[in-house]
Amino acid sequence: MNRMVPAHTTLLPDKWGYDCVTEFCRIWGPEDAPVSRVFLYMFIVMISPECAPVAKVGGLGDVVQGLSRELAIRGHAVEIILPKYDCMRYDRISGLTKCHSDLWVSYYNHWVHCDVYFGVVDGLNCFFIDSHSPPNFFNRGVFYGHPDDRERFAFFCRAALEFMLKANKHPDIIHCHDWQTALIPVLLYEMYQHLGMTHPRVCYTLHNVGHQGIYGEQILRQVGLNPGHLMTHDRLLDDHHKAANLMKGGIVYSNFVTTVSPRYAHEIRHTPLGMGLQRILSVHHQKVGGVLNGIDYNVWNPAVDCHIAKRFSIETVQDKYVNKEALRERLWLRKEFKPLVAFVGRLDHQKGVELIFRAIPHCLSHGCQFVLLGSSPHGNVNDAFWRLKRHFNDHPDCHLEIGYDEELSHLIYAGADMLLVPSEYEPCGLTQLIGLKYGTIPIVRNTGGLADTVVDADYAPKPYHERNGYGFNDYNWAGLESALRRAIGLWYSHPQYFRELMVNGMRYDYSWNHPGQHYLNIYNNIKAP
Ligand code: ADP
């Protein structure tokens, strides 16, 4: 009956053992994958707080959509379980219908009634959990940002498992994401396997360890777990606070832990970027690895993109400039012989907001135009950017769009010449991958996935044809300023080299093809016999 692996052991036989990321990539590369494993079809359930395009705040939504599609294209049965938020893009769900109306989920000492809806998102089968909880967990007008977020998502974890149990779903793999779904493996191992869910194994992906879900132990009682048993340093007790750390629990209890780039996997284990999780990641190093995210080339591809003014590819790269003109027209920027620098993303401290703030006037005074699309959950950051926006209101070379606009983001990637990603830390980063595909030169800080994907035009120890952008090492203005100077200088002085750099970037394959295979190798090795 008890076929779940003990949380502290690894399922992997010694010959598959590894403790460093390079080894991970070498052993688990598609070429080395045992052929018989590759062709076993699996039933995979993604449990996630986000999935693009219906519920997307950032890269997590893109990853769940892109990876799921890749797995489905390869013939695997994939289902996604999400909360039924009131603020979802309902126009992107087809055939939404109630499929379960009698789901009762334990919440402290009583039961909460839930309905489950089924709908298809971009060809993917999705289940949406609608809770009729008194605090109205998923009808808040926003995805995150409430003081009870941890209770909301702890409830979601219990509800997702309860739904799977009642619907008799026994997937080979449950793949869960970030702190919001970290309680899934804990609940599965401590509770649901004893109720009959002995088959599924859990792959848990850390998209950002900057948010771990640290909360008082009552969060465990809320979902029916016994804190006395779990609040120890080798399980959920946080190493620095007297509180439950949900992400730590996810790491301890899942069968395999991935993070979203090899560099970030190294950083969170060996540097302060682990934000307190270094020790537990070291204890479990044999089941931890970094798999670089991909992007979905059906969505992010200038050759097929329906949101841009003119489609283009490497062969027709000059058509990119039709998009530059369209972007200028849409945002009331003047048509001048100038490079256009852009930023798209959450205006979070992690993203280097101070540097972005400084880069805008700098670019304007150094012969560039600047476009920003972003918003922040932090009032003071939003206010600062609103002030800057008012300051540059009538500037013919600057447009700051404070908000979230999926369609506009496509036109910005297509129309800009350079894309700024000066993050303080960056687990993977998708914007630079999108920029590369659209021939938009990324200017990035060398950290996490940015360092894994952007190859500096001047200093990289790689051949010229592999260079694709600009990087700087230290998180400070001098670093960014020098990278900007080199990029702007090349645009003005050596347009031919600039164009070569664009094409080099467009040639890279950052689709889900390789990461999809890596994940399948992982699933194959952890799934129950
Ligand atoms: P993170 O997940 O940390 O937010 P990523 O670079 O991994 O950052 O992914 C960001 C994704 O969210 C990209 O697809 C980007 O285009 C999108 N995005 C971020 N902010 C906005 C916005 N304000 N409007 C439209 N898309 C956005």
Boltz pocket constraint, residues with backbone or C-beta under 6 A from the ligand:
constraints:
  - pocket:
      binder: B
      contacts: [[A, 57], [A, 58], [A, 59], [A, 60], [A, 62], [A, 344], [A, 345], [A, 346], [A, 373], [A, 374], [A, 375], [A, 401], [A, 403], [A, 404], [A, 405], [A, 406], [A, 409], [A, 428], [A, 429], [A, 430], [A, 431], [A, 432]]
      max_distance: 6.0
